[in-house]
Amino acid sequence: MARSVSTLPGYRPSALRQDLPAGLALTALLVPQGMAYATLAGLPAVTGLYTTIACLTAYALVGPSRILVLGPDSSVSPLIFAALIPLGAADDPETAIALAGMLAVIVGLMEVGLGAARFGFVASLLSKPVQIGYLNGLALVIIAGQLPTLFGFSTDATTFAGEVSAFARGLDTADADALLVGLGTLAVLIGVSFLPARVPGVLIAVVGATVVVSLFDLAAKGVPVVGELPQGLPRPALPWTDLSDVGPLALAAVGIVLVSLADTIAVSTAFAARRGEHVDPDREIVAVGLGNVATGFFRGFAVSASSSRTAVAEESGSTSQVVGLVGAATIALLLVAAPGLLKNLPNSALAAVVIVAAFRLVDLRTLRRLARARPTSLVLSLAATLGVVFLGVLEGVIVAVALSILFFFRRFWWPEDEQLGRVPGLRGWHSIERFPDAQTLPEVLLYRFEAPLFFANARVFEERVRDLVRAADPPVETVVLQCEAISDIDVTAADVLAELHQELEDQGIELVFVELRDRLQELLASYHLHGDVDEGPFYRSVKEALEATTGRRFKDLGLDDEPA
């Protein structure tokens, strides 16, 4: 039985025996990923550690999930980079940090507001096919942006096409040592994924790359490294920028909120279900929002839930958010007592970590499924990918959301509809297009429309019925509308029904309704339509309608008896 979730209240000290080693194991992933995603966002690597400390601490205090781990994320960091570059962040790290902090605060306040108003459903604006397309495009953008760093040089391009072009032009300036370190890191990351037991591949790869750079003094030979990290922790402060920057940051925050919430709710609910727990999505949104506000005050940037870090926490034996506090405390101790440990961490190794994470975003399996089952959804998914790749990451989010909304409305504008018949051996009534052996009654048209009837699709419905009536041979005497899927009828659709009813009546054709909801029968009556549609023939089943309109028992109609 699912149970409510609380975090720190009522924590048992005995659980620390599990949570302490789990937190230390989690730290091995938090440090390199945090630094890698900070560079992906166009920020100093150390800001990824500040971000991780702040969001883990904040979420541990207010988060509803026992297991969820927040942090810098591969799907959010490119959005941050895209938001900061037009504001001149590339020229000054301090400006970039201030802008990123303000962006995190704006994102956090939006999320708190949405959660408090119980608007958690906005995360569903990115449909699954479109979300996959967005993530596939994002992966391509990330990989293109990290390839120069993997090869030991940098570019100033900000678009996918620009990155690809700049990478091709800069290959002659590649640093062989940096490339070898990066490829070695990639090899380790890929290799450990094939091992039967779970191995901290990111930790092994990053530590190994750092050791190699230190032993062979590669930093002195030109291999780009992270360098000495600032010692200590930042003091909390409100990130402030020019008022003129707030508007563009707020627009960018909308896309980040959508992506962050979609990821967070998906990860949170999935892991909670595995543990027999329940998490309120709106509480989750508020907690993530407060985590983002906290990161903004501690020189950090916007975060989201992380499926990989949450999985590590779960597999390490986590019982509560104390695991996050252990991870935050360990990173803080590292920055206070030993910041020099990471000075020889090569940038090409961080690029390798990001590239592997980007490849994990790609979902070709679902694309193949969509190609077989839903070609339209496949087209939308590919369109979202192209939007991200060729228009930009932020613009790609807008495209993805727009496509999701258009696809939603398209399902209502041009819904599925079908002429029905009986299939021997199958219960109910089925499409005669999908089942060519389906039995139909001469002179009877049984038709199903699978959407609410409203102003946008009423004429589509009317024309479809007309076409089927005209094509019928022998001529139709009765039109039976199977209305189970019609959940609403507006005034425009009611008028269209009245017109259709009158038109069919003039042709000597009877129009009847099956399984029309009582509420809609009353609704039709309330419209005071012409004719007798408002009083018209409503039946509980197709069998009842056919027997009433034909005057014959069902078994005498030439069809197999309707299953109970």
ABEGO torsion letter per residue (X at the ends): XBBBBBBABGBBAAAAAAAAAAAAAAAAAAAAAAAAAAAAAGBBAAAAAAAAAAAAAAAAAABABAABBBEBBAAAAAAAAAAAAAAGAAABAAAAAAAAAAAAAAAAAAAAAAAAAGAAAAAAABBAAAAAAAAAAAAAAAAAAAAAAAAGBBBABABAAAAAAAAAAAAAABBAAAAAAAAAAAAAAAAAAABABBBBAAAAAAAAAAAAAAAAGAAAAGBBBAEBBBBEBBBBBBBBBBAAAAAAAAAAAAAAAAAAAAAAAAAAAAAAAAAGBBBBAAAAAAAAAAAAAAAAAAGBBBBBBBAAAAAAAAAAGBABAAAAAAAAAAAAAAAAABAAAAAABBAAAAAAAAAAAAAAABBAAAAAAAAAABAAAAAAAAAAAAAAAAAEAAAAAAAAAAAAAAAAAAAAABBBBBBBBBBBGBBEBBBAAABAABBBBBGBBBBBBBBBBBAAAAAAAAAAAAAAAAABOBBBABBBBBAAABABBBAAAAAAAAAAAAAAAAAGBBBBBBGBBAAAAAAAAAAGBBEAAAABBBBABAAAAAAAAAGBBAAAAGBBBBBX
